[in-house]
Amino acid sequence: MESCRDANANDISCDESINGRVDIGDPVKDSGELDVDLLHAFDSYVEDIRDGLIISRMVNDSIIRGMVNAVEQEAADKIAQKE
């Protein structure tokens, strides 16, 4: 008897495949496992985005702080020159 594989990579006889009597497993269970895997992947993706946004905010805050300090220093220098 010739061996074939179904969609879940299970060995089945080719006669079963042709006649439509293939057991594809428990679709509810398979779907539930897929949902859990998808949720874990999405959660990981969101955490990565959150971490990137935190770093971006820290860099942005540092740049703005540097710009404000530079403007304050320039203003202090101009005031000192006028006196």
C-alpha positions as CSV (number, residue, x, y, z in Angstrom):
1,M,0.0,0.0,0.0
2,E,1.4,3.4,-1.0
3,S,1.9,5.9,1.8
4,C,0.8,9.6,1.6
5,R,0.9,12.5,4.0
6,D,-2.0,14.6,5.0
7,A,-2.0,18.4,5.8
8,N,-0.8,17.7,9.4
9,A,2.2,15.6,8.0
10,N,0.7,12.4,9.3
11,D,1.2,9.2,7.3
12,I,-2.0,7.9,5.7
13,S,-2.8,5.5,3.0
14,C,-3.3,7.1,-0.4
15,D,-6.7,5.3,-0.8
16,E,-8.0,7.1,2.3
17,S,-6.7,10.4,0.8
18,I,-8.4,9.8,-2.5
19,N,-11.7,8.6,-1.0
20,G,-11.9,11.5,1.4
21,R,-11.7,9.6,4.6
22,V,-8.7,11.4,6.1
23,D,-8.6,12.2,9.8
24,I,-7.2,15.7,10.2
25,G,-7.1,15.7,13.9
26,D,-9.2,17.8,16.3
27,P,-9.7,21.2,14.6
28,V,-10.8,22.9,17.9
29,K,-7.7,21.7,19.7
30,D,-5.4,22.6,16.8
31,S,-7.0,26.0,16.5
32,G,-6.7,26.6,20.3
33,E,-3.0,25.8,20.2
34,L,-2.6,28.1,17.2
35,D,-4.4,30.9,19.0
36,V,-2.1,30.5,22.0
37,D,1.0,30.6,19.8
38,L,-0.3,33.6,18.0
39,L,-1.0,35.4,21.3
40,H,2.5,34.7,22.5
41,A,4.0,35.9,19.3
42,F,1.9,39.1,19.4
43,D,2.7,39.7,23.0
44,S,6.4,39.4,22.3
45,Y,6.0,41.8,19.3
46,V,4.2,44.4,21.4
47,E,6.9,44.1,24.2
48,D,9.6,44.7,21.5
49,I,7.8,47.8,20.3
50,R,7.3,49.0,23.9
51,D,11.0,48.6,24.6
52,G,11.9,50.4,21.4
53,L,9.6,53.3,22.3
54,I,11.1,53.6,25.8
55,I,14.6,53.8,24.3
56,S,13.4,56.3,21.7
57,R,11.8,58.5,24.4
58,M,15.0,58.4,26.5
59,V,17.1,59.5,23.5
60,N,14.6,62.2,22.6
61,D,14.6,63.5,26.1
62,S,18.4,63.6,26.2
63,I,18.6,65.5,22.9
64,I,16.0,68.1,24.0
65,R,17.8,68.5,27.4
66,G,21.0,69.1,25.5
67,M,19.4,71.7,23.2
68,V,17.8,73.5,26.1
69,N,21.2,73.6,27.9
70,A,22.9,74.9,24.8
71,V,20.3,77.7,24.4
72,E,20.6,78.6,28.1
73,Q,24.4,78.8,27.8
74,E,24.2,80.9,24.7
75,A,21.7,83.3,26.3
76,A,24.0,83.5,29.4
77,D,27.0,84.3,27.2
78,K,25.1,87.1,25.4
79,I,23.9,88.6,28.6
80,A,27.5,88.5,30.0
81,Q,28.9,90.2,26.9
82,K,26.4,93.1,27.2
83,E,27.4,93.8,30.8
